[in-house]
Amino acid sequence: MKVLHTVSIALFSAAALAFVAGCSVARNQETVGQYVDGSAVTAQVKARLAEDQRTSALNINVKTIDGGVVQLSGFAKSQQEKDVASQIARSVKGVSSVHNNLIVKP
């Protein structure tokens, strides 16, 4: 009886895990795994922007979407800062492309 109970719990847990792992809120949205990967990429890009003295991480918003596409938004003090932010984002592992929507505002 105890073995049957343990097997039942194991099967239920496996089914729940499989459901959650492939789950997305709606069609064409990220799965849980993609969301976690995107969050890690976003964190790495933000960290590198903060480390680089040529960029102001406080003024640059970073979002990672479908398949490693990084979107930069916010304000840059110069065209050079905007360009450097793109280069930094592209250098992070897992980034497939960068959409740089930073506005240069001296």
C-alpha positions as CSV (number, residue, x, y, z in Angstrom):
1,M,0.0,0.0,0.0
2,K,2.8,2.4,0.9
3,V,4.6,1.6,-2.4
4,L,1.4,2.4,-4.3
5,H,1.1,5.7,-2.5
6,T,4.8,6.6,-3.3
7,V,4.4,5.7,-6.9
8,S,1.2,7.8,-7.1
9,I,2.9,10.8,-5.7
10,A,5.9,10.4,-8.0
11,L,3.6,10.1,-11.1
12,F,1.6,13.2,-10.0
13,S,4.8,15.2,-9.4
14,A,6.2,14.2,-12.8
15,A,3.0,15.1,-14.6
16,A,2.8,18.5,-12.8
17,L,6.4,19.3,-13.6
18,A,5.9,18.4,-17.3
19,F,2.9,20.6,-17.4
20,V,4.6,23.6,-15.8
21,A,7.8,23.3,-17.8
22,G,5.9,23.6,-21.1
23,C,3.3,26.0,-19.9
24,S,2.8,29.5,-21.3
25,V,0.1,32.0,-20.6
26,A,-1.0,32.3,-24.2
27,R,0.0,31.3,-27.6
28,N,3.4,32.7,-28.8
29,Q,4.4,33.7,-25.3
30,E,7.5,32.5,-23.5
31,T,7.6,29.2,-21.6
32,V,8.8,29.2,-18.0
33,G,12.2,28.1,-19.1
34,Q,12.5,30.8,-21.7
35,Y,11.5,33.4,-19.1
36,V,14.2,32.2,-16.7
37,D,16.8,32.3,-19.5
38,G,15.7,35.7,-20.5
39,S,15.9,37.0,-16.9
40,A,19.5,35.6,-16.7
41,V,20.5,37.4,-19.9
42,T,18.9,40.6,-18.7
43,A,20.8,40.4,-15.4
44,Q,24.1,39.8,-17.2
45,V,23.6,42.7,-19.6
46,K,22.6,45.1,-16.7
47,A,25.7,43.9,-14.7
48,R,28.0,44.6,-17.6
49,L,26.5,48.0,-18.2
50,A,27.0,48.8,-14.5
51,E,30.6,47.7,-14.7
52,D,31.5,49.8,-17.7
53,Q,32.3,53.4,-16.8
54,R,31.2,54.5,-20.3
55,T,27.6,53.7,-19.6
56,S,25.0,54.6,-17.0
57,A,23.1,51.5,-16.0
58,L,20.6,53.6,-14.0
59,N,19.4,55.3,-17.2
60,I,19.3,52.2,-19.4
61,N,16.4,49.7,-19.2
62,V,17.1,46.1,-20.4
63,K,14.5,43.5,-21.4
64,T,15.1,40.2,-23.0
65,I,12.4,38.7,-25.2
66,D,11.9,35.7,-27.5
67,G,15.1,33.8,-28.2
68,G,17.6,36.2,-26.7
69,V,16.5,39.4,-28.3
70,V,17.6,42.2,-26.0
71,Q,15.7,45.5,-26.0
72,L,17.5,48.6,-24.7
73,S,15.4,51.6,-23.8
74,G,15.8,54.8,-21.8
75,F,18.4,57.6,-22.2
76,A,22.0,57.9,-23.2
77,K,24.1,61.0,-22.7
78,S,25.8,60.6,-26.1
79,Q,25.8,58.6,-29.3
80,Q,28.9,56.9,-28.0
81,E,27.2,55.7,-24.9
82,K,24.3,54.4,-27.0
83,D,26.7,52.5,-29.3
84,V,28.7,51.1,-26.3
85,A,25.5,49.8,-24.7
86,S,24.7,47.9,-27.9
87,Q,28.2,46.4,-28.0
88,I,28.0,45.3,-24.4
89,A,24.6,43.7,-24.8
90,R,25.8,41.8,-28.0
91,S,28.8,40.5,-26.0
92,V,26.6,38.6,-23.5
93,K,26.2,34.9,-24.1
94,G,22.6,34.0,-25.1
95,V,21.9,37.3,-26.9
96,S,20.8,36.8,-30.5
97,S,20.2,40.4,-31.4
98,V,19.9,43.9,-29.9
99,H,17.1,46.4,-30.5
100,N,18.6,49.7,-29.3
101,N,15.8,52.2,-28.6
102,L,18.0,54.4,-26.4
103,I,17.3,58.1,-26.9
104,V,20.4,60.4,-26.9
105,K,19.7,63.2,-24.5
106,P,22.7,65.3,-23.5
